[in-house]
């Protein structure tokens, strides 16, 4: 990986982490503001929980990018590595969707029960993403199990060539 791409991913990860910290700061400010004025304290707290959930997801994405692109210093050559990285990323998204939908369901049930349909649909999207991730894991595991470890690294062809040279 080049120095430019490392610096770029470091800046992106730093910006995401900074955005997450700012979101948490805004959430704390709203909660204290709601308690200080006494108006809509519970609504402010639910909004703050939603902001913290988003902040954690954004921070996790920044951490993921930094770990995968800067620290690891490797390309995803094997299917198992790519599967693991995709699983980490999708898990972050699924957890954020699930938690956010729970907060929205709580808010909708307090305000207008008729509006609970949209948060419930968001929960269904999170469940569908989880089922899709499970299906991806199952299918990709079958494929990677069928590929010998030597073939993944390109070592099989190398060993065959070395064996042919030795026979000559």
C-alpha positions in Angstrom: 0.0 0.0 0.0 1.4 3.4 -0.9 2.0 6.2 1.6 -0.6 8.3 -0.1 -3.4 5.8 0.4 -2.3 5.2 4.0 -2.5 8.9 4.7 -5.8 9.1 2.9 -7.4 6.3 4.9 -5.9 7.7 8.1 -7.5 11.1 7.4 -10.8 9.5 6.6 -10.8 7.4 9.7 -9.8 10.4 11.8 -12.7 12.5 10.3 -15.1 9.7 11.0 -13.9 9.4 14.6 -14.1 13.2 15.0 -17.7 13.2 13.6 -18.6 10.5 16.2 -17.2 12.5 19.0 -19.1 15.6 17.9 -22.3 13.5 17.7 -21.8 12.3 21.2 -21.2 15.9 22.3 -24.4 17.1 20.7 -26.3 14.2 22.3 -24.9 15.1 25.8 -25.8 18.8 25.2 -29.4 17.9 24.2 -29.9 15.7 27.2 -28.6 18.3 29.7 -30.6 21.0 27.9 -33.7 19.0 28.1 -33.2 18.4 31.8 -32.2 22.0 32.5 -35.3 23.5 30.9 -37.6 20.6 31.9 -39.2 20.5 28.4 -39.2 17.3 26.6 -36.5 15.6 28.7 -37.6 12.1 27.6 -37.8 13.0 24.0 -34.4 14.6 24.2 -33.0 11.5 25.8 -34.4 9.3 23.1 -32.9 11.6 20.5 -29.6 11.5 22.3 -29.7 7.7 22.4 -30.3 7.7 18.6 -27.3 10.0 18.1 -25.1 7.9 20.3 -26.0 4.8 18.3 -25.2 6.6 15.1 -21.9 7.9 16.6 -20.9 4.4 17.7 -21.6 3.0 14.2 -19.6 5.9 12.6 -16.7 5.3 15.0 -16.8 1.6 14.3 -16.6 2.2 10.6 -13.7 4.6 11.1 -11.9 2.0 13.3 -12.7 -0.7 10.7 -11.2 1.4 7.9 -8.1 2.2 9.9 -7.5 -1.4 10.9 -8.1 -2.9 7.5 -6.4 -0.3 5.3 -3.7 1.2 7.4 -2.6 -1.2 10.1 -3.0 -4.5 8.3 -1.0 -3.4 5.3 -2.2 -6.3 3.1 -4.4 -6.9 0.3 -7.4 -9.2 0.7 -6.0 -12.1 -1.4 -7.8 -15.0 0.2 -11.6 -15.3 0.1 -11.7 -16.0 3.9 -10.1 -12.6 4.6 -12.6 -10.8 2.4 -15.5 -12.7 4.0 -14.2 -11.7 7.5 -13.9 -8.1 6.6 -17.3 -8.0 5.0 -18.8 -9.7 8.0 -17.3 -7.1 10.4 -18.6 -4.2 8.3 -22.1 -5.7 7.9 -22.3 -6.5 11.6 -21.7 -2.9 12.4 -24.5 -1.8 10.0 -26.9 -4.4 11.3 -26.4 -3.6 14.9 -26.8 0.2 14.2 -30.0 -0.5 12.2 -31.4 -2.7 15.0 -30.7 -0.3 17.8 -32.0 2.7 15.9 -35.2 0.9 15.0 -35.7 0.1 18.7 -35.3 3.8 19.6 -37.7 4.8 16.8 -40.3 2.2 17.9 -40.1 3.6 21.4 -40.6 7.1 20.2 -43.4 6.3 17.8 -45.3 4.3 20.4 -45.1 7.2 22.8 -46.2 9.9 20.3 -48.4 8.4 17.6 -48.9 4.6 17.6 -49.9 4.8 13.9 -46.4 5.9 13.0 -44.9 2.7 14.3 -45.0 1.1 10.8 -41.9 2.9 9.6 -39.6 1.9 12.5 -41.0 -1.6 12.3 -40.0 -1.7 8.6 -36.6 -0.5 9.6 -36.4 -3.5 12.0 -37.4 -5.8 9.1 -34.6 -4.4 7.0 -32.2 -5.1 9.8 -33.5 -8.7 10.1 -33.3 -9.1 6.3 -29.7 -7.8 6.3 -28.9 -10.3 9.1 -30.4 -13.2 7.1 -28.6 -12.1 4.0 -25.3 -12.0 6.0 -26.0 -15.5 7.3 -26.7 -16.7 3.8 -23.6 -15.1 2.5 -21.5 -16.7 5.3 -23.0 -20.1 4.5 -22.5 -19.9 0.8 -19.0 -18.4 0.9 -17.9 -20.9 3.5 -18.9 -23.7 1.2 -16.9 -22.1 -1.7 -13.8 -21.5 0.4 -13.9 -25.0 1.8 -13.9 -26.3 -1.7 -10.8 -24.3 -2.6 -7.6 -25.9 -1.3 -5.5 -23.5 0.9 -2.6 -23.8 -1.5 -4.6 -22.7 -4.4 -5.8 -19.6 -2.6 -2.3 -18.4 -2.1 -1.2 -19.3 -5.6 1.3 -21.7 -4.1 0.0 -24.8 -5.8 1.2 -23.7 -9.2 4.5 -22.7 -7.8 5.0 -26.1 -6.2 4.1 -27.9 -9.4 6.7 -25.9 -11.3 9.3 -26.6 -8.7 8.5 -30.3 -8.7 8.8 -30.4 -12.5 12.2 -28.7 -12.4 13.4 -31.3 -9.8 12.3 -34.2 -12.0 14.3 -32.8 -14.9 
